[in-house]
Amino acid sequence: MKAVRFDEYGDSSVLHIRDVNVIPPTSGQVLVKVQYAGINPGEIVIREGAMRDFFPARFPGEGQGSDFAGSIVELGTGVDHLRVGEAVIGMSDKRSAHAEYVTIAANRVVPMPKGLDPRVAASLYVAATTAQATVDTVAPQPGETVAVSAAAGGVGILASQLARRTGADVIGIAGPSSAQALRDLGIQPVEYGEGLVERLREAAPRIDAFIDCFGHGYVETALDLGVAPERVATIVDFGTAQRFGVPVVVGTSAAMDPTAVVSRIARLIAAGELSLPIRAVYPFDEVRAAYDDLATRHGVGKIVLSVG
Ligand SMILES: NC(=O)c1ccc[n+]([C@@H]2O[C@H](COP(=O)([O-])OP(=O)(O)OC[C@H]3O[C@@H](n4cnc5c(N)ncnc54)[C@H](OP(=O)(O)O)[C@@H]3O)[C@@H](O)[C@H]2O)c1
């Protein structure tokens, strides 16, 4: 099969698509033929080596990718709750999703709800679990106001809608080209950049909770606005969070069952109650261009790879 591999830390040019062996599923595993795979900014950080102390790459032949969707082509022994041909949403903890086939524990896939766009299904694991963990952390109450930075990004757009569903009003910090998409989801857009604090104060007399999906000073902005440290959550700026007693959120290791969260959010999206826009689809062999696009850090929703 073809799979993304890299042998050294660096920019997207270190990524290669290689022929590698398909690993047959053993007891408790399934083999999934991947249709689409999601990409996430954290994969860029790992590939560049900036987090090598926490997430070291295994060279040569490091793989990548957490999010995928596809169909089961083979069952390992002892797997009786899934069937060959079944469409599934997958979650790899082993950076193996960017490949034509993924061999994975059966409890790391969940059935894809009918009617769900497979490109959206392939974008859910990291974004949905992280978004849910941020909302659980700040625990919005009906009638409160929650601000979300990078509200139009992959995590932010789900976190904003999940916060909205608690009955809170949500302010989404985004650029001008994302404003209408947020308005359409019931989120009040406020433009980032110079004068942000004044615009936020004008948009809401009081901000009760703040979800930071961008870093670069938003934790301090939240505290300047008078948000209590325990009601600020950041998924990016762990250093500042530690200084001010602000909770940090690591979505995929949060105290939750990721399969339950992904299943629930997938069903809500399939039912039209939540939306995860797909901003671009790249052919598998254009994986470098997909990551270069993601690295611009602008756009609404998720970028996916079309694998097979
Ligand atoms: N801790 C965890 O477990 C965890 C999990 C997932 C992700 N993350 C991290 O969380 C961050 C968000 O991930 P993601 O997948 O949502 O990223 P993403 O989709 O790449 O986010 C892009 C968004 O950032 C917005 N943006 C650009 N400049 C901004 C600014 N100055 N202020 C506010 N927003 C700005 C863009 O808005 P416009 O297009 O309107 O400019 C765009 O919608 C990344 O740093 C990622 O590594 C952490």
The ligand as a MOL file (V3000), in Angstrom:
LIG
                    3D

  0  0  0     0  0            999 V3000
M  V30 BEGIN CTAB
M  V30 COUNTS 48 52 0 0 0
M  V30 BEGIN ATOM
M  V30 1 N -4.3170 20.4350 22.8130 0
M  V30 2 C -4.8400 19.6310 21.9100 0
M  V30 3 O -5.2230 18.5010 22.1970 0
M  V30 4 C -5.0190 20.1310 20.5320 0
M  V30 5 C -5.8260 19.4010 19.6500 0
M  V30 6 C -6.0530 19.9100 18.3710 0
M  V30 7 C -5.4490 21.1000 17.9910 0
M  V30 8 N -4.6230 21.7480 18.8590 0 CHG=1
M  V30 9 C -4.0030 23.0170 18.4580 0
M  V30 10 O -5.0580 23.9780 18.4410 0
M  V30 11 C -4.8650 24.9260 17.4140 0
M  V30 12 C -6.1090 24.9680 16.5410 0
M  V30 13 O -6.2210 23.7840 15.7830 0
M  V30 14 P -7.2080 23.7720 14.5310 0
M  V30 15 O -7.1360 22.4420 13.9100 0
M  V30 16 O -8.5340 24.3270 14.9310 0 CHG=-1
M  V30 17 O -6.4470 24.8610 13.6210 0
M  V30 18 P -6.8720 25.5240 12.2420 0
M  V30 19 O -8.0880 24.8600 11.6940 0
M  V30 20 O -5.6500 25.5950 11.4210 0
M  V30 21 O -7.2350 27.0210 12.6950 0
M  V30 22 C -7.2580 28.0000 11.7300 0
M  V30 23 C -8.0770 29.1820 12.2370 0
M  V30 24 O -7.2450 30.1000 12.9470 0
M  V30 25 C -7.8200 31.3800 12.7580 0
M  V30 26 N -6.8810 32.4590 13.0120 0
M  V30 27 C -5.8190 32.8420 12.2270 0
M  V30 28 N -5.2010 33.9000 12.8110 0
M  V30 29 C -5.8800 34.1740 13.9790 0
M  V30 30 C -5.7260 35.1360 15.0120 0
M  V30 31 N -4.7390 36.0490 15.0040 0
M  V30 32 N -6.6060 35.1110 16.0460 0
M  V30 33 C -7.6070 34.2130 16.0970 0
M  V30 34 N -7.8230 33.2650 15.1420 0
M  V30 35 C -6.9430 33.2540 14.0960 0
M  V30 36 C -8.2710 31.3720 11.3270 0
M  V30 37 O -9.3280 32.3050 11.1770 0
M  V30 38 P -9.4820 33.1050 9.7750 0
M  V30 39 O -9.5040 32.0750 8.6740 0
M  V30 40 O -10.7930 33.7940 9.9560 0
M  V30 41 O -8.2900 34.0160 9.6780 0
M  V30 42 C -8.6890 29.9230 11.0740 0
M  V30 43 O -10.1030 29.7510 11.1120 0
M  V30 44 C -3.5810 24.4980 16.7030 0
M  V30 45 O -2.5120 25.2490 17.2330 0
M  V30 46 C -3.4320 23.0360 17.0620 0
M  V30 47 O -2.0900 22.5900 17.0370 0
M  V30 48 C -4.4010 21.3010 20.1120 0
M  V30 END ATOM
M  V30 BEGIN BOND
M  V30 1 1 1 2
M  V30 2 2 2 3
M  V30 3 1 2 4
M  V30 4 1 4 5
M  V30 5 2 4 48
M  V30 6 2 5 6
M  V30 7 1 6 7
M  V30 8 2 7 8
M  V30 9 1 8 9
M  V30 10 1 8 48
M  V30 11 1 9 10
M  V30 12 1 9 46
M  V30 13 1 10 11
M  V30 14 1 11 12
M  V30 15 1 11 44
M  V30 16 1 12 13
M  V30 17 1 13 14
M  V30 18 2 14 15
M  V30 19 1 14 16
M  V30 20 1 14 17
M  V30 21 1 17 18
M  V30 22 2 18 19
M  V30 23 1 18 20
M  V30 24 1 18 21
M  V30 25 1 21 22
M  V30 26 1 22 23
M  V30 27 1 23 24
M  V30 28 1 23 42
M  V30 29 1 24 25
M  V30 30 1 25 26
M  V30 31 1 25 36
M  V30 32 1 26 27
M  V30 33 1 26 35
M  V30 34 2 27 28
M  V30 35 1 28 29
M  V30 36 1 29 30
M  V30 37 2 29 35
M  V30 38 1 30 31
M  V30 39 2 30 32
M  V30 40 1 32 33
M  V30 41 2 33 34
M  V30 42 1 34 35
M  V30 43 1 36 37
M  V30 44 1 36 42
M  V30 45 1 37 38
M  V30 46 2 38 39
M  V30 47 1 38 40
M  V30 48 1 38 41
M  V30 49 1 42 43
M  V30 50 1 44 45
M  V30 51 1 44 46
M  V30 52 1 46 47
M  V30 END BOND
M  V30 END CTAB
M  END
